[in-house]
Amino acid sequence: MKRIMMMSFAMLMMLGSFVCNAQNNKKPATAKTAAQKIEVYYFHFTRRCPTCMAVESESKKDLSILYPEQFKKGMITFKSINLDEKSSESIAKKCQASGQSLLVISGKKRTDLTSEGFMYARNTPDKFKQKIKSTIDPLLGSK
């Protein structure tokens, strides 16, 4: 009986050593993965109303105020695209924009802020600014 207990104890010790070694061989997790580039596109037509122009100007202004370093370094970009121009067809197709649109694209993530832009940019720009922030912060890994 004593021999069986000793064998069991020895097996338990060997099993424990394998488990410990397996955990020690794991690679340490990186603290934070580098954020991908964030591209903000505003698709519009040549003829524009005041609200349409406000969506463009407020978007660009908010990005430069909220993320000055990332905007300056090109980690966050803003592009205004005229859909009436032939040269815009390929980028519109790539971004899946068929009409006036405000899109935030980072990697495979695409967020459409068109409705919010037209609702808030002209009359309640602070609310629009908060929507931009709540959309971009998670893409940057911010809280």
N, C-alpha and C positions, 0 to 999 in steps of 0.2 A: 504494500500500500504506500509506503514511504517512497518507494522508487517511482511509482506512478505520479505522485505529487511532485517529485523533483523533476520528472520529465515534463510535466505540464507547466511548471514554473519556468523551465528552460525554454520551452516553446513560446510561452507568453513573452519572455524577455526578447527572444529573437524577433517575434512579430512586432513588438514595440520598437525595436531598433529600425526595422524596415519602414515603419510609418514615420518615424522621426526623420530618417534620411530622405524619404520621398518629399516631405514638406520643406526640407532645407534646400532641395534642388530646384525649387520653384524660383522663377525670375521675379525680382521685385517689381511691383507695379509702379509705373511712372506717375508722378504727382498730378500732372495735367497734360493732356494732349494739346498740341498747338492748334489753335482755332484755324479753320479754313477761311479763305477769303470770302468776304460777304459783298455781294453785288446787289445794288438797288437800282432797278430799272423803272423809269417812268415812260410809258408808251402813250403817245398822244397823236392827234392829227394836226394839220396846219392851222385850221380854224379852231380857235380856242376861246372859251368863256373865262370870266374872272375866277371862277372856282377851279377850273382846270389849271390855270396859271398859278393859283395859290397852292394847289397840291404839289406842283413842281418846286416852287420856291420854298415852301415850308419844309418839304422833305429834305432838300439839300441843306437848308439852314440848320435844321434839327440834327442831322447827321454830323455836321461840322461842329456844332456846339456840344452834343452829347459824347462824341468820340473824336476829339480833335487829333490825338496822336495816331489812332488807327486810320482816320480819314487822310491825314497828312502823309502817312507811310504807304497808302494804297491798300491797306488791309480791308478797308471798307471803301467802296466806290459808289458813285452815283452817276447814272447815265440817262440822259433825256433822249428818247428815240422818237423821231417823227415817222409815223406809220405811212404817211403819204409818199415818202421817199423810197424809191426802188431799192436803194442800198440797205434799207432796214428789214427787208423781207426775211433774210436768213436768221438774224438775231431774234426777230419776233417769233419765227417758227421754233427756234431752239428753246425759247422761254415760254412757248405756248400762249402767246399774247395775240388775240385776234381783234382787240379794240383797246380803248383807253384802259390802261392798267398800271398799278403801282405794285411791283413785285420785289420781294426780298429773296435772293437765292444764295444759298451756301451749300456747296457740294450737291447732294441730291435733294436737299430740303428746299422747298419752294413755298413761300407764304404770300398770299394775295392780300394786300392792304388797300385795294381800290375803293371798296365801300367806305372804309374808315376815312380814307383820304378825302373823298367827296363829302362825307358827313361833317368832318371836323376841321379840315385845313383852313378854311376861310373864316368861319365864325367862332370856333373854339380851338385855336391852334395849340393850346396847352394840353388839351385832351388828345389831340393828334400826336403831339410830341411824346406823351406817355405811351401811346400805342406803339410807336416806333421803338421806344426803349424796351418795352415788354416783349417785343418781337426779336430784337437784336441781342439783348443781354444774354439770353440762353445760348445763342450761337457763339458768343464769345466766352462762354463759361462763367459769366458774371452772375451774381445773385439776383 
